[in-house]
Amino acid sequence: MNSIKNTNINKKKKKSMTHQKIKIIVNGAFGKMGALACDALTNDERFEIIAKLGRQDDLSISLQQYPADVVLDLTQADCVWDNCRIYRQFSIRFVIGTSGLTAEQIKEIQQHCLEEKQGAAIIPNFSIGAVMNMHFAQLSAKWFDSVDIIEMHHEQKLDSPSGTAIRTAQLIHDVKPEWPAIKSKPQPGRETYIHQIPIHSVRMPGILAVQQVMFGQAGETITLSHQTIDRKAYMPGVLLACEKVMSNEHLIVGLEHWLFENQ
């Protein structure tokens, strides 16, 4: 009888543990994106924010002070690489929602996470619509001769091209590595090439985020367009990434891995 009781107690303990809230540190909590993320996480019963960090906070000390399950990084391109080094030192799961990491840096993070079985995610765009735009671009690529990516953002975005545009070029390259119809030598207005694919960047007031992927061949063109008009569009993706990273033991790049995982 005692063994049966103990088994039942253990089952109850396991059940209660699965319902524990995920403890989150939001780094970059006081920017526009960070403030919205804090509201979304606070209003979702799956999560508990245990610290909100800004530039004035010492990240290493904060990670020691607040034992979290996940760090959501919504900082800026000029500090995200240093932040990633610290997350790896502390072996804490992290979700990066900031662009600015180079391909070499991402490879280094990927190798570390694989070796140390550390869950992490780099999300170029939390918008479900933006991810679908990238997905449709990847599906379309093999049927056309030429492609250009046009990305437009607000004037305060520090980096260009955007992480979303770079990720889109990578996804297109994965299904079609060569584009003979595209001139490989940079032309005026087409100075940025990622995997042979020209990317045009616009920064101006009045825009939040727009991406257009234009494909062409003899006699026709198709333009895949996505526009974000409010940062609230990013919140479902933020919540999804913060939950799903808990079951990871490696690095995930892009929200699409979770959106299409059962397909």
C-alpha positions in Angstrom: 0.0 0.0 0.0 2.8 2.4 0.9 4.4 1.9 -2.5 1.1 2.7 -4.2 0.7 5.8 -2.1 4.2 7.0 -2.9 3.6 6.4 -6.6 0.5 8.5 -6.5 2.3 11.2 -4.6 5.1 11.2 -7.2 2.6 11.5 -10.0 1.0 14.5 -8.3 4.4 16.1 -7.9 5.3 15.6 -11.5 1.9 17.0 -12.5 2.3 20.1 -10.4 5.8 20.6 -11.7 4.6 20.7 -15.3 2.3 23.5 -14.3 5.0 25.7 -12.8 5.3 29.1 -14.4 8.3 29.7 -16.6 10.5 32.3 -14.9 11.6 35.0 -17.3 14.2 37.8 -17.3 13.4 40.5 -19.9 16.6 42.2 -21.0 15.8 45.4 -22.8 12.5 45.7 -20.9 12.2 49.5 -21.1 12.2 49.9 -24.9 9.0 49.9 -27.0 9.3 46.2 -27.8 10.4 45.3 -24.3 7.5 47.1 -22.6 5.0 45.3 -24.8 6.6 42.0 -24.2 6.5 42.5 -20.4 2.8 43.3 -20.7 2.1 40.1 -22.8 4.2 37.9 -20.5 2.5 39.3 -17.3 -0.9 38.7 -18.7 -0.1 35.0 -19.6 -0.4 32.5 -16.8 2.4 30.4 -18.2 5.0 33.0 -17.3 6.4 35.0 -14.4 8.7 37.9 -15.0 11.3 37.9 -12.2 13.5 40.8 -13.5 13.3 43.6 -16.0 16.7 44.8 -17.1 18.0 47.9 -19.0 21.3 49.4 -20.0 22.0 50.5 -16.4 22.0 46.9 -15.1 25.0 44.6 -14.9 23.8 41.5 -16.8 26.2 39.0 -15.0 25.2 40.2 -11.5 21.5 40.1 -12.5 21.7 36.5 -13.7 23.3 35.6 -10.4 20.7 37.5 -8.4 17.6 36.3 -10.3 17.4 32.5 -11.0 15.5 32.4 -14.2 14.5 29.7 -16.7 14.8 31.9 -19.8 16.2 35.3 -20.7 14.3 37.2 -23.4 16.8 39.6 -25.1 15.2 42.6 -26.7 18.2 44.9 -26.5 20.1 46.3 -29.5 22.6 45.2 -32.2 25.5 47.0 -30.4 25.4 44.8 -27.3 23.6 41.5 -28.2 26.8 39.6 -29.0 28.3 40.4 -25.6 25.0 39.4 -24.0 25.1 36.1 -25.8 28.5 35.3 -24.4 27.2 36.0 -20.8 24.1 33.8 -21.3 26.4 30.9 -22.5 28.7 31.4 -19.5 25.7 31.0 -17.2 24.2 28.1 -19.2 20.8 29.8 -19.2 18.2 29.4 -21.9 17.8 32.5 -24.0 15.7 33.9 -26.8 17.2 36.6 -28.9 14.8 39.0 -30.6 17.5 41.5 -31.6 19.2 41.6 -35.0 22.9 42.3 -35.5 24.5 38.9 -35.0 26.8 37.8 -37.9 26.7 34.4 -39.6 30.0 33.6 -37.9 28.6 34.5 -34.4 25.5 32.5 -35.0 27.6 29.5 -35.9 29.6 29.9 -32.7 26.5 30.0 -30.6 25.1 27.0 -32.5 28.2 24.9 -31.8 28.3 25.9 -28.1 24.6 25.1 -27.6 25.0 21.7 -29.3 28.0 20.8 -27.2 26.5 22.0 -23.9 22.9 21.0 -24.6 21.8 24.6 -24.0 18.5 25.7 -25.3 18.4 28.9 -27.2 16.6 30.7 -30.0 17.4 33.5 -32.4 14.2 34.9 -33.9 14.8 37.4 -36.7 11.1 38.3 -36.7 8.4 37.3 -34.1 5.6 38.2 -36.5 3.6 35.2 -37.7 2.8 37.1 -40.9 6.5 37.8 -41.5 7.4 34.2 -41.0 4.7 33.2 -43.6 6.1 35.8 -46.0 9.5 34.1 -45.7 7.9 30.7 -46.1 6.0 31.6 -49.2 9.2 33.2 -50.6 11.0 29.9 -50.1 8.2 28.0 -51.8 8.3 30.4 -54.8 12.0 30.6 -55.3 12.6 27.6 -57.5 10.0 28.7 -60.1 11.5 32.1 -61.0 14.7 33.4 -62.6 15.3 36.5 -60.5 14.6 37.9 -57.0 15.0 41.1 -55.1 14.2 41.8 -51.4 13.1 45.3 -50.3 12.9 45.9 -46.6 11.7 49.1 -45.0 11.9 50.1 -41.3 11.6 53.1 -39.0 14.5 55.5 -38.9 15.6 54.4 -35.5 16.6 50.9 -36.6 20.3 50.8 -36.3 21.3 47.9 -38.6 20.7 47.2 -42.3 19.8 45.0 -44.0 17.3 43.7 -41.4 17.7 40.3 -39.8 14.4 39.3 -41.5 15.8 40.2 -44.9 19.0 38.3 -44.3 17.0 35.3 -43.0 14.8 35.4 -46.1 17.8 35.4 -48.4 19.2 32.4 -46.5 15.9 30.5 -46.8 15.7 31.2 -50.5 19.4 30.2 -50.9 18.6 26.9 -49.2 16.2 25.9 -52.0 17.9 27.7 -54.9 21.7 28.4 -54.4 22.3 29.9 -57.9 20.6 32.8 -59.7 22.3 33.1 -63.1 19.9 35.9 -64.2 21.1 38.2 -61.4 24.2 40.2 -62.0 26.7 39.3 -59.3 28.6 42.6 -59.6 26.9 45.3 -57.3 24.9 47.9 -59.2 24.0 51.4 -58.0 21.1 50.9 -55.5 21.8 47.2 -55.3 25.0 47.3 -53.1 23.9 44.7 -50.6 24.0 41.1 -51.7 23.3 38.1 -49.5 23.8 34.8 -51.2 23.7 36.6 -54.6 20.3 38.1 -53.7 20.0 41.9 -53.8 18.5 43.5 -50.7 17.3 47.2 -50.7 17.0 48.9 -47.3 14.8 51.9 -46.5 14.9 53.8 -43.2 12.3 56.6 -42.6 9.7 57.9 -40.2 6.1 56.7 -40.7 7.2 53.0 -41.3 7.3 50.3 -38.7 8.3 47.2 -40.7 7.7 46.2 -44.3 9.2 43.5 -46.4 8.6 42.8 -50.1 10.1 39.8 -51.9 9.8 40.3 -55.7 10.3 37.4 -58.1 10.4 37.6 -61.9 10.7 35.6 -65.0 9.9 36.2 -68.7 6.4 37.8 -68.9 5.5 38.0 -65.2 6.4 39.0 -61.7 5.1 38.2 -58.3 5.5 40.3 -55.1 5.1 38.8 -51.7 4.4 41.7 -49.3 4.1 41.9 -45.5 3.6 45.0 -43.4 3.6 45.3 -39.6 1.6 48.3 -38.4 1.8 47.6 -34.7 4.4 45.9 -32.5 1.5 43.9 -30.9 1.8 41.6 -33.9 5.1 40.3 -32.4 3.6 39.2 -29.1 2.2 35.7 -30.1 5.6 34.9 -31.4 7.3 36.1 -28.3 5.1 33.9 -26.1 5.6 30.9 -28.4 9.4 31.2 -28.4 9.6 31.7 -24.6 7.6 28.5 -24.1 9.1 26.3 -26.7 12.7 27.1 -25.9 12.2 25.3 -22.6 12.2 22.0 -24.4 15.3 22.8 -26.5 18.8 21.5 -26.0 20.2 23.3 -29.0 19.9 26.5 -31.0 16.8 27.3 -33.1 17.0 30.0 -35.7 13.6 31.3 -36.8 10.1 30.9 -35.5 9.2 28.7 -38.5 10.8 25.6 -36.8 8.0 25.7 -34.3 5.2 27.0 -36.5 5.7 24.1 -39.0 7.0 21.4 -36.7 4.0 19.1 -37.1 4.0 19.4 -40.9 
